């Protein structure tokens, strides 16, 4: 179904994939197999580059790319659950104590 490519064409197809494929999206099966393989390689590279972040409070894996500022609990980052259940209440407590001191 797909034609064979010479070396120059293969490199051009790979470059096309690098320039046009949106990482993390489904690889279109209508693409030439060389393009499909390059798209899969792009996804693998991104997966390998992503760093697993750990919550500085509960030590669970942080599922998103950013995490939350864990201050004033500690100087690290925290998961959404600890942000809601530990960090925000600590900030509110500090804010309420600050207002009492005025």
C-alpha positions, 0 to 999 in steps of 0.5 A: 500500500505504501511505496518504498522510500530512498534514504533521502525521502525517508529522512524527509518523512521523518523530518515531516513527522518532527515538524508536524506531529503533536506529541501525545496524540494518536498516530494516524494509521494513514501516515506512511509507516516511516512517519508512524514509526517516527511519531512513536519515537517522538512519544517515547522520547517525551516519556523518557524525558519526563521526570517523575515528581514526588509529593514532598508531604505524602511521597506519592507520585505527582500526576501532573507536570507541575505540582503545587507549591508546598509552602508553608508546610515545606519548601518542596512541591506537593500533590493536589490532595496534599495541597487541598488537605494540608497546604491550603489549611496551613496557609489559612491558619497563618492568615487568620493568626496574622489578622489577630496580631494586627 
